[in-house]
Amino acid sequence: MKLFKTALKSLLGNGLKTWLTVFVLSVSFVLIIFMQGLLEGWSRQAVIDAVAWEIAGGQYWSEAYDPYDPFSLDSCARDIPDQLMPAAESGLLEAVLISQGTIYPQGRMQGVILKGIDPEQQIVKLPTRLLAGEGPEIPVIIGAHMAKQAHLKENDLVTLRWRDANGTFEAADLRIAGIFVTTVPTIDNGQIWLALDKLQSMMLRENQASILIASPDYEAQQLEGWLFKDVEELSSNTIAMVKAKSMGMAIFYLIFLLLALLAIFDTQTLAIFRRQREIGTLVALGMTRKQVQWLFTLEGSLNALLAIALGCLYGIPLFIYLSTNGLSFPIDVSEFGLPVSDVMYPYYSLKLIVGTIVFILLSTALVSYLPARQIARMNPTEAIRGKMH
């Protein structure tokens, strides 16, 4: 306790220099928590949105289906297994047929992915009820990003050309029955949704599907020719992408932290050089070199404690406000293919806050201890005279 009081008195004696160092370190502390909380909130929100719009309780994939291989889309459809028909009829499973096509908006040519789904489904958040209805044109729904790419708006007509299971090319007019807004790019970018029975008829693939979306209440079973993928597996790519982005963002606040730590290291090194007589006097009065080392290490570490206290003063209200009201982005980030909503709500967990505090304290203690090792090589007599040995 005596060492603590001595270290605190000495630290506060440095005046403005101490508070400048504390302020920079507190900004680093708040910035680390802010960025990590933002990324954690992004990850949680991206997974929640993906489950609501696309994954639900998991999916059955046809063995031939590969979302990264466009050449497999026209041949991956399989008959829906008889074992799954009761679940499909009761709404626990929803079949989705996937194929390719080409649209011609305003005389341009654009490749698209066609996805057929039951208009009455209630498993995912897609507004599929807009797909019901008869008429000379086929009603379809598209995402807001797809509408922007193709320069289409609601009730616009566009020509679609596709190739059926026999290899015959066909064409028909589509009517944009609705445009939905989502943060999940895998159901928006370059995709057109239409009624399942209509797409099956167009492709000559009656009672066939490429994937089956399961309700959260459905209990999966193993089937030959179909692979069941749970929520964790289907959301792993989204989580991996967020983690990859977090590594790049970490560089910025680590640089800021290193600048603050460098200031502490420099301050401690100069303090030991200037306070030789004080150190020699302390050793001559009976304090061991080890105790003097701990004194200077504690003095440097108190920078972190003061920084944490200062950071809490303005950081806690900021974090509460952001968690409640979210953070709005001035640009449409979805254009970059990232699952980000217009308003992001950071998530600040106790583990994140405590982990950051421990990291700051350990880092500060380390850079304070390194210059303090010089004390062990001091000769007390010459230190009192102001000369290092």
N, C-alpha and C positions, 0 to 999 in steps of 0.2 A: 504493500500500500504506500510505503514511503517512497519507493522508486516511482510509482505512478504519479504521486503528487509532484515529485521533483521533475519528472519528464514533462508533465502538463505545464508546469510553471515555466520551464525552459522553452517549450514550444510556443506558448502564448507570448513569450517575450520577444519572439521574432516579428510580431506585429503583422503588417500588411502582407508580407511575403508568405506567412503561414496561411492566411485566409485566402490568398489567391490560389495557392496550391490546393487547399481544401475545396474551394469552389470548382476548380477544374476536375478534381477527382470525383466530386459529387455529380457533376454533369456526366462523367463517364459511367458512374454507378447507375444513374437514372436512365441514360441512353441504352445501356446493356439490357436492363429490365424491360424498357419500352420496346426495343426491337425484338427481343425474345418473346415477349408477350404478344406482340403483333403477329409474329410468325406462328406461335402456338394457336392464336385465335384463327388465323388463316387456315391452318391445318385442320382444326376441328370443324370450322365452317365448311371447308371444301368437302370433307368426308360426309357431313350431315346433308349437304346439298346433293352430293352424288347418290347417297342412299335414297333420298326423297324423290329424285328425278329419274334415276336410272337403275340403281343396284337393287333397291328394296331389301328382301331377305336373302339375296343370292341369285345366281343364275345357272341354268343348265346350258352348256355350250355343245353344239354338235362337234364331234371329234375333228371334222374337216374345217371348222370355222377358225379363222385367224384374222383378227381385226387389223393386223399390220400387213396382211397380204391381200391386196385388192383382187388378185387373180383367183382367190379361193371363194370370193363372195357369191359368184354365180353358180357354184357347184357344192356349197357347203350345206344346203338345206336337206333335211331328213324328215321322214314321216314322224309325227308325234307318237311316242310309244303308247301302247294301249294301257300300260300301268299308270300313265300320267293323265289319261283322259278324265277320270273322275275329279282329280284336283283341278284340271283346266276348266271343267264345266262348273265347278263350284266357286271359281274365282281365286283359287289359291295359286294358280299358275297362269301366266299370260304369255302366249306364243308371239314371237317377233320374227318375221321373215325379212331377210336383208338381201338386197341385190344392188346392181349398179344401173345407172341411166345417164342420159344427157339432156339438159334443158337448153332452151334457146331464148333467153330473155333479151328483148330489144335487139334481136338479130345476132346476139353473141352466142357462143357455145360454151357450156360449163358442165363439167362432170359432177354428178351428185351420187350420194348413197341413198337408196330407197329403203324405207323401213315400214313394214306393215304391222299394225297392232289393232287389237279389238277396240272399237270406239267406246264400248261400255266398261272398259277396264277401270279399276279403282286402286291398283297397286302402286303405280307411280304417279307423279304430279302432272304429267303431260295433259294438256286440255284436249283429250282425244274425242270428246263428245262432238267437237266441231267437225269430225270426219264423217259423221252420219249424214245421210241424205242422198237423194238421187238427182240426176240431172245430166245434161250433155257433157259437162266438165267434171273431172274427178276432184272432190274437195280434199285439200291437203293442209297441213300446218307446218310452219317452219319457225326456226329461232330468229331472234332479232339480229344476231350477227350474220346469219345466212341471208336474211332479207336485205341487210345492208350490202353484203357482197354482191348479190344478184340484182340489186336495185329494184326490189319487189316490195309491194305494199298490199294490204288486205284487199281482197276481191280482184286483184290482178289476175290475168290469164297468161299462162306460159305453156309452150309446147314441150312435151316430154317424149323422148325416144328411148326405147329399151329393147333388149333381146331376150326372148323367152327361152324356156328349157330346151326347145328344139333348135335354137340358134336363129330363129326368125326375128327380124327386126319389126317392131310395131311402134306406133306413135299415137298420142292422145293429148288433149288439152287439160291442163290442171288449173284449178281455181284456188287461190290462196284464201282458205277459209278462216285462218287465224294466224297471228304471229305471237309467240310466247317469249318471255324474257327469262333467261336462266343463266346461272353462273357455271354450268357444266358444259364445257365445249364439245365433249364427245357425243352429245345429242343435238348439237346445234350446227357446228361448222360443216358446211357442205352437205347437209342432210335434209331429206324431205320425208315427212311422216304421212301415211295414208292408211285407210282401212285395211285390215289384214285380209279379209275375204276378197277385196278388190285386187290387192297385189298378188295373192295366190292365183286368182283367175288370170291376171295379166301375164304371170310367169309360167302358167300351166303347172303349178305346184300345189295342187289341192291337198289340204290337211298336212302341209309341210311347214317347218320352221327352222330357223338358224339358231335361235336361242330361246330359252324359256325363262321368264322372270318370275321368281318365287316370292310369295308373300312372306312377311316376317313370321307368320303363324305356321308356315309349311315346314314339315320335317323332311329333310332331304334323304334320298335313297340312291344307292349306286345302280346305274343302268349301263348296259352295254351300248356303246356308240355315243354316249352322252357323258360329259364331264361336268360335275357340279363344282362351282366356284363360290366360296362364301364371301361375306362382306369384307373380311380382312384381306383376302387375296385380291379382290376386285378393286379395293381402295388403296392397295400398296403402291401403285404407280403415282397416285395423287400425293400420297405422303412422301414418297421418295423425291418427287419434284419440289415439294415445299422445302424438304431438308437440303436439297441441292441449292436452292435459292438462299437458304439461311446461311450456308457456308460463305457465299459471296458477300452477303450483308455483314457477316461477323467481322470481316476484315476492317470495315470502316470504324466500328466502335472499339476494336482492339487497338487500332492505331492511336485513337484518342486516349485510350487507357495507358498505352505505353508512353505517350507524351507526359501524362500526369505522373507516372512512376519514375520517369527520367528526371522530372523536376524534384521529386522526393530524394532520389539517389544523389543528385547534384547538391541539394541542400544539406544532406547528411555528410557528404564528403567534405564540403566546405566548412561545416560546423566542427568536424573533428580537427581539421587543419587550424581553424581559428581559436578553438577552445582547448589548445594543448595544455596551457597552464591550469585550467579548471580540471582537466582530466588527471594531470599529475598531482594536483592537490588532493583530489578525491582518493587516488591510490595511496598517497602518502598518509592520509587520515585513516586508512584501514580498509577501504573498499577494494575488493579484488578486481582484477582485470575483467573477469567473467561478469561481475556485477555491473561494471561500467559498460561493457558490451550490451548487456541487457537493457541498461538505461537508455542508450542511444537507439537500440532497436525498438524499444517501447515508445520512445519519443517519435520515431518515424511512423510507427503503427498507429499512433494517436491521430495522425492525419486522416487515416481511413475511418476511424471512429467518428471524428468530427464531420467528415465528408458524408458518411452514412446518415448521421443526424440531420445535416443540412439538406441532403437529398430527400429525406423523408418529409421535410417541411413543405417542399413544393412538388415532390414526386407523387406522394399519396393522393392529394386532391386531383392531380392530373390523371393518374391511373383510374381513379373512381369515375371521373368525368368520361374518359374514353371508353371504359367498360360499359357505361350506361348509354351514352349517346353514339358511340362508334366513331370511326374515322372515315370521312368521305374522300374519294379520289377525284381530282379534277379532270382526269382523262378516262377513257374507256379501256381499262386494262385487259378486258376480254379479247380485244383485238390482237393481243400477243399470244392468244391461246392459253392463258392462265385462268384457272378457276377462281376468280376474284369477283365478289359482288361490289356494287357501288358504295356500300357502307360496310366497313369491316370492324368487328368488335374484338379488340384484343382480349386475351385471357391471361390473367396474372395469378399463377398458382403459388401456394406457400413454398413448394419445392423450388420454384424458380427464384423467388425472392431470397430465401435462406441460402440457396446455392450461390447466388451472386454476391451476397454479403460475405460468405466464407471465402469465395474466390478473391474478392477485393482485399480482405484482411490478410490472407496468406501472401498475396502478391506484394502488398505494401510491406509486410514484415520481412519478406525476402530481400527486397531492394534496400531496406533499412539495415538489415544485418550485414550485407556484403561490405559496405564501407566501414561498419563498426568493427570488423575483424582486424583493422589496422591498429586498434588499441592494444591488442595482445603483443605487438612488437614495440610498444613504447617503453622508454626508460623513464621512470617517474621523475628522477632528478633533472634530466635534460628537458622533460616535458614542462616542469615548473619554470625552467629558464626560457621556455618558448622554442625549444629546438627538438625536432624529431630525430630519433635514432634509426 
